[in-house]
Amino acid sequence: MTPGVEFIVYSRRGCHLCEVLLGELEPLIRGRARITVRDVDDRAEWRAAYGERVPVVLCDGEDICQYNLDRQAVLNRIAAG
């Protein structure tokens, strides 16, 4: 069964904060939700929307956290399913 909750992480190659956030997020949601990582430099609209404001975590189109992982906000979204 595939988990129904999906988190989208806007990130950038070589971004230390992005690496840290993903390193914390992946084990937290493993088996309970999905992650899609998008490099903001891949599309002009992503770069315009997020620029230097990475990493940003979204769920259902809503910003959950940026720069640092908000564990409780992520867990609340998973619980809400």
DSSP file (Angstrom, degrees, kcal/mol; ACC not computed):
  #  RESIDUE AA STRUCTURE BP1 BP2  ACC     N-H-->O    O-->H-N    N-H-->O    O-->H-N    TCO  KAPPA ALPHA  PHI   PSI    X-CA   Y-CA   Z-CA
    1    1 A M              0   0    0      0, 0.0     0, 0.0     0, 0.0     0, 0.0   0.000 360.0 360.0 360.0 132.4    0.0    0.0    0.0
    2    2 A T        -     0   0    0      1,-0.1    32,-0.1     2,-0.0    30,-0.0  -0.769 360.0-112.7 -90.5 128.6    1.3    3.4   -1.0
    3    3 A P        -     0   0    0      0, 0.0    30,-0.1     0, 0.0    29,-0.1  -0.300  18.7-142.9 -58.7 143.6    0.9    6.1    1.7
    4    4 A G  S    S+     0   0    0     28,-0.2     2,-0.4    74,-0.1    29,-0.1   0.692  74.0  86.3 -84.5 -20.1   -1.5    8.9    0.7
    5    5 A V        -     0   0    0     27,-0.5    29,-2.8    73,-0.1     2,-0.4  -0.672  59.1-168.9 -86.0 133.3    0.3   11.9    2.1
    6    6 A E  E     -a   34   0A   0     -2,-0.4    54,-0.5    27,-0.2     2,-0.5  -0.985   8.5-160.9-125.6 131.9    2.9   13.5   -0.1
    7    7 A F  E     -aB  35  59A   0     27,-3.1    29,-2.5    -2,-0.4     2,-0.5  -0.922   7.5-154.6-106.7 133.5    5.4   16.1    0.9
    8    8 A I  E     -aB  36  58A   0     50,-2.5    50,-3.0    -2,-0.5     2,-0.6  -0.938   7.8-162.1-107.7 127.3    7.1   18.2   -1.7
    9    9 A V  E     -aB  37  57A   0     27,-2.9    29,-3.1    -2,-0.5     2,-0.6  -0.943   7.3-152.7-113.0 117.9   10.5   19.6   -0.8
   10   10 A Y  E     +aB  38  56A   0     46,-2.7    46,-1.7    -2,-0.6     2,-0.2  -0.811  36.1 155.7 -88.2 125.2   11.8   22.5   -2.9
   11   11 A S  E     -a   39   0A   0     27,-3.0    29,-3.0    -2,-0.6    30,-0.3  -0.680  34.8-134.3-139.4-177.9   15.6   22.2   -2.6
   12   12 A R    >   -     0   0    0     27,-0.2     3,-1.7    -2,-0.2     6,-0.1  -0.984  31.6-102.4-149.5 140.1   18.8   23.1   -4.4
   13   13 A R  T 3  S+     0   0    0     -2,-0.3     3,-0.1     1,-0.3     5,-0.0  -0.368 108.2  19.3 -59.8 137.3   21.9   21.1   -5.2
   14   14 A G  T 3  S+     0   0    0      1,-0.2     2,-0.7     2,-0.1    -1,-0.3   0.530  87.0 138.2  80.7   6.1   24.8   21.9   -2.8
   15   15 A C    <>  -     0   0    0     -3,-1.7     4,-2.1     1,-0.2    -1,-0.2  -0.764  39.4-162.4 -89.2 114.1   22.5   23.4   -0.2
   16   16 A H  H  > S+     0   0    0     -2,-0.7     4,-2.4     1,-0.2     5,-0.2   0.911  90.7  52.2 -63.8 -43.0   23.6   22.3    3.2
   17   17 A L  H  > S+     0   0    0      1,-0.2     4,-2.7     2,-0.2    -1,-0.2   0.887 108.7  52.5 -60.2 -37.5   20.2   23.2    4.9
   18   18 A C  H  > S+     0   0    0      2,-0.2     4,-2.6     1,-0.2     5,-0.2   0.925 109.1  48.6 -63.4 -44.6   18.5   21.2    2.2
   19   19 A E  H  X S+     0   0    0     -4,-2.1     4,-2.2     2,-0.2    -2,-0.2   0.910 113.0  47.7 -62.1 -43.0   20.6   18.1    2.9
   20   20 A V  H  X S+     0   0    0     -4,-2.4     4,-1.5     2,-0.2    -2,-0.2   0.944 112.6  48.2 -64.1 -48.4   20.1   18.4    6.7
   21   21 A L  H  X S+     0   0    0     -4,-2.7     4,-2.7     1,-0.2     3,-0.4   0.933 113.6  46.4 -60.2 -47.0   16.3   18.8    6.3
   22   22 A L  H  X S+     0   0    0     -4,-2.6     4,-2.4     1,-0.2    -1,-0.2   0.883 108.8  56.4 -63.2 -37.6   16.0   15.8    3.9
   23   23 A G  H  < S+     0   0    0     -4,-2.2    -1,-0.2    -5,-0.2    -2,-0.2   0.804 114.7  38.8 -63.2 -29.5   18.2   13.8    6.2
   24   24 A E  H  X S+     0   0    0     -4,-1.5     4,-1.0    -3,-0.4    -2,-0.2   0.826 116.6  50.3 -86.4 -36.1   15.8   14.4    9.1
   25   25 A L  H  X S+     0   0    0     -4,-2.7     4,-1.9    -5,-0.2     5,-0.3   0.915 100.6  61.3 -71.0 -44.4   12.5   14.2    7.1
   26   26 A E  H  X S+     0   0    0     -4,-2.4     4,-1.2     1,-0.2     3,-0.2   0.911 108.8  39.4 -55.8 -51.5   13.2   10.9    5.3
   27   27 A P  H  4 S+     0   0    0      0, 0.0    -1,-0.2     0, 0.0    -2,-0.2   0.828 112.1  59.8 -69.2 -26.9   13.4    8.6    8.4
   28   28 A L  H  < S+     0   0    0     -4,-1.0    -2,-0.2     1,-0.2    -3,-0.1   0.875 117.9  27.6 -65.8 -37.5   10.6   10.5   10.1
   29   29 A I  H >X S+     0   0    0     -4,-1.9     3,-3.2    -3,-0.2     4,-1.6   0.489  82.9 139.2-105.6  -3.6    8.1    9.7    7.3
   30   30 A R  T 3< S+     0   0    0     -4,-1.2     4,-0.1     1,-0.3    -4,-0.0  -0.152  83.1   2.5 -48.6 124.4    9.4    6.4    6.0
   31   31 A G  T 34 S+     0   0    0      2,-0.4    -1,-0.3     1,-0.1     3,-0.1   0.363 127.0  69.3  80.3  -5.0    6.5    4.1    5.3
   32   32 A R  T <4 S+     0   0    0     -3,-3.2   -27,-0.5     1,-0.3     2,-0.3   0.591 107.4   1.4-117.9 -18.0    4.0    6.7    6.3
   33   33 A A     <  -     0   0    0     -4,-1.6    -2,-0.4   -30,-0.1    -1,-0.3  -0.961  68.6-110.2-160.4 170.2    4.2    9.3    3.5
   34   34 A R  E     -a    6   0A   0    -29,-2.8   -27,-3.1    -2,-0.3     2,-0.4  -0.794  19.4-149.5-110.3 154.8    6.0   10.1    0.2
   35   35 A I  E     -a    7   0A   0     -2,-0.3     2,-0.5   -29,-0.2   -27,-0.2  -0.987   7.6-171.2-122.4 133.5    8.6   12.7   -0.6
   36   36 A T  E     -a    8   0A   0    -29,-2.5   -27,-2.9    -2,-0.4     2,-0.5  -0.996  13.4-155.1-118.2 123.7    9.0   14.4   -3.9
   37   37 A V  E     -a    9   0A   0     -2,-0.5     2,-0.5   -29,-0.2   -27,-0.2  -0.870   9.3-170.1-102.3 128.1   12.2   16.5   -4.1
   38   38 A R  E     -a   10   0A   0    -29,-3.1   -27,-3.0    -2,-0.5     2,-0.6  -0.972  19.0-137.4-120.0 127.0   12.2   19.4   -6.6
   39   39 A D  E >   -a   11   0A   0     -2,-0.5     3,-2.3   -29,-0.2     4,-0.4  -0.729  11.7-146.4 -81.2 119.3   15.3   21.3   -7.5
   40   40 A V  G >  S+     0   0    0    -29,-3.0     3,-0.6    -2,-0.6     7,-0.5   0.729  96.4  62.1 -61.0 -21.3   14.2   25.0   -7.7
   41   41 A D  G 3  S+     0   0    0    -30,-0.3    -1,-0.3     1,-0.2     3,-0.1   0.532  86.6  74.7 -83.1  -4.5   16.8   25.6  -10.4
   42   42 A D  G <  S+     0   0    0     -3,-2.3     2,-0.4     1,-0.2    -1,-0.2   0.771 103.6  30.9 -76.8 -26.4   15.1   23.1  -12.7
   43   43 A R    <>  -     0   0    0     -3,-0.6     4,-2.3    -4,-0.4     3,-0.3  -0.997  69.8-136.8-138.1 138.4   12.2   25.5  -13.6
   44   44 A A  H  > S+     0   0    0     -2,-0.4     4,-2.6     1,-0.2     5,-0.2   0.871 106.4  54.2 -59.7 -38.8   12.0   29.3  -13.8
   45   45 A E  H  > S+     0   0    0      2,-0.2     4,-1.9     1,-0.2    -1,-0.2   0.859 109.1  47.7 -68.1 -33.5    8.7   29.4  -11.9
   46   46 A W  H  >>S+     0   0    0     -3,-0.3     4,-2.8     2,-0.2     5,-0.6   0.920 112.5  49.1 -69.4 -42.7   10.1   27.4   -9.0
   47   47 A R  H  X5S+     0   0    0     -4,-2.3     4,-1.9    -7,-0.5    -2,-0.2   0.901 112.7  48.2 -62.0 -41.1   13.1   29.6   -8.9
   48   48 A A  H  <5S+     0   0    0     -4,-2.6    -1,-0.2    -5,-0.2    -2,-0.2   0.885 115.9  44.0 -66.4 -38.9   10.9   32.7   -8.9
   49   49 A A  H  <5S+     0   0    0     -4,-1.9    -2,-0.2    -5,-0.2    -1,-0.2   0.875 133.3  15.0 -74.6 -38.0    8.6   31.3   -6.2
   50   50 A Y  H ><5S+     0   0    0     -4,-2.8     3,-3.6    -5,-0.1    -3,-0.2   0.706  76.8 156.5-115.6 -26.1   11.3   30.0   -3.8
   51   51 A G  T 3<<S-     0   0    0     -4,-1.9    -1,-0.1    -5,-0.6     3,-0.1  -0.024  84.2  -9.3  41.0-116.6   14.7   31.6   -4.9
   52   52 A E  T 3  S+     0   0    0      1,-0.2     2,-0.9    -5,-0.0    -1,-0.3   0.378 113.1  98.2 -89.7   3.0   17.0   31.5   -1.9
   53   53 A R    <   +     0   0    0     -3,-3.6    -1,-0.2   -42,-0.0    14,-0.1  -0.214  67.7 171.5 -88.0  44.7   14.1   30.5    0.4
   54   54 A V        +     0   0    0     -2,-0.9   -43,-0.1    -3,-0.1   -37,-0.1  -0.820  40.2  43.1-112.4 152.6   15.1   26.8    0.3
   55   55 A P        +     0   0    0      0, 0.0    12,-2.9     0, 0.0     2,-0.4   0.530  68.6 168.4 -80.3 152.8   14.4   24.2    1.6
   56   56 A V  E     -BC  10  66A   0    -46,-1.7   -46,-2.7    10,-0.2     2,-0.5  -0.998  19.8-153.8-128.3 133.4   10.7   24.6    1.7
   57   57 A V  E     -BC   9  65A   0      8,-3.1     7,-3.7    -2,-0.4     8,-1.3  -0.937  15.6-176.1-110.5 127.2    8.3   21.6    2.6
   58   58 A L  E     -BC   8  63A   0    -50,-3.0   -50,-2.5    -2,-0.5     2,-0.3  -0.883  12.6-173.8-119.7 153.2    4.8   21.6    1.2
   59   59 A C  E >  S-BC   7  62A   0      3,-2.0     3,-1.7    -2,-0.3   -52,-0.1  -0.951  79.8  -8.0-143.5 126.0    1.9   19.3    1.7
   60   60 A D  T 3  S-     0   0    0    -54,-0.5     3,-0.1    -2,-0.3   -53,-0.1   0.861 130.3 -56.5  54.3  38.5   -1.4   19.8   -0.2
   61   61 A G  T 3  S+     0   0    0      1,-0.2     2,-0.4   -53,-0.0    -1,-0.3   0.487 113.9 115.9  77.8   3.0    0.0   23.0   -1.6
   62   62 A E  E <  S-C   59   0A   0     -3,-1.7    -3,-2.0     0, 0.0     2,-0.3  -0.889  71.5-115.1-109.8 134.3    0.5   24.6    1.8
   63   63 A D  E     +C   58   0A   0     -2,-0.4    -5,-0.3    -5,-0.2     3,-0.1  -0.498  31.9 177.5 -63.9 126.2    3.9   25.5    3.2
   64   64 A I  E     -     0   0A   0     -7,-3.7     2,-0.3     1,-0.4    -6,-0.2   0.805  63.0 -26.7 -97.2 -42.8    4.6   23.3    6.2
   65   65 A C  E     -C   57   0A   0     -8,-1.3    -8,-3.1     8,-0.1    -1,-0.4  -0.980  53.0-151.2-164.5 162.0    8.1   24.6    7.0
   66   66 A Q  E    S+C   56   0A   0     -2,-0.3     2,-2.7     2,-0.3   -10,-0.2  -0.991  73.0   0.3-142.7 152.7   11.2   26.2    5.5
   67   67 A Y  S    S+     0   0    0    -12,-2.9     2,-0.3    -2,-0.3   -46,-0.2  -0.314 127.0  40.5  69.9 -55.9   14.9   26.2    6.3
   68   68 A N  S    S-     0   0    0     -2,-2.7     2,-0.3   -13,-0.1    -2,-0.3  -0.926  92.8-104.0-124.4 147.9   14.4   23.8    9.3
   69   69 A L        -     0   0    0     -2,-0.3     2,-1.0    -4,-0.1     3,-0.1  -0.507  20.0-153.3 -71.3 129.1   12.2   20.8    9.7
   70   70 A D     >  -     0   0    0     -2,-0.3     4,-2.0     1,-0.2     3,-0.2  -0.828  14.3-173.7 -99.5  91.5    9.1   21.3   11.8
   71   71 A R  H  > S+     0   0    0     -2,-1.0     4,-2.7     1,-0.2     5,-0.2   0.883  79.5  51.3 -56.2 -43.9    8.7   17.7   13.0
   72   72 A Q  H  > S+     0   0    0      1,-0.2     4,-2.5     2,-0.2    -1,-0.2   0.894 108.3  51.2 -65.9 -39.1    5.4   18.3   14.7
   73   73 A A  H  > S+     0   0    0      2,-0.2     4,-1.8    -3,-0.2    -1,-0.2   0.896 112.2  47.8 -63.4 -39.8    3.8   20.0   11.6
   74   74 A V  H  X S+     0   0    0     -4,-2.0     4,-2.2     2,-0.2    -2,-0.2   0.938 112.6  47.6 -65.9 -47.3    4.9   17.0    9.5
   75   75 A L  H  X S+     0   0    0     -4,-2.7     4,-2.6     1,-0.2    -2,-0.2   0.874 109.3  54.4 -63.1 -36.9    3.5   14.5   12.0
   76   76 A N  H  X S+     0   0    0     -4,-2.5     4,-1.9    -5,-0.2    -1,-0.2   0.901 108.5  49.0 -63.0 -40.3    0.3   16.4   12.2
   77   77 A R  H  X S+     0   0    0     -4,-1.8     4,-1.0     2,-0.2    -2,-0.2   0.896 111.3  49.2 -66.5 -39.5   -0.1   16.2    8.4
   78   78 A I  H >< S+     0   0    0     -4,-2.2     3,-0.6     1,-0.2    -2,-0.2   0.932 111.2  49.6 -64.1 -44.7    0.5   12.5    8.4
   79   79 A A  H 3< S+     0   0    0     -4,-2.6    -2,-0.2     1,-0.2    -1,-0.2   0.853 108.1  53.2 -63.0 -35.2   -2.0   12.0   11.2
   80   80 A A  H 3<        0   0    0     -4,-1.9    -1,-0.2    -5,-0.2    -2,-0.2   0.711 360.0 360.0 -73.4 -19.9   -4.6   14.0    9.3
   81   81 A G    <<        0   0    0     -4,-1.0    -3,-0.1    -3,-0.6    -1,-0.1   0.439 360.0 360.0  61.3 360.0   -4.0   11.8    6.4
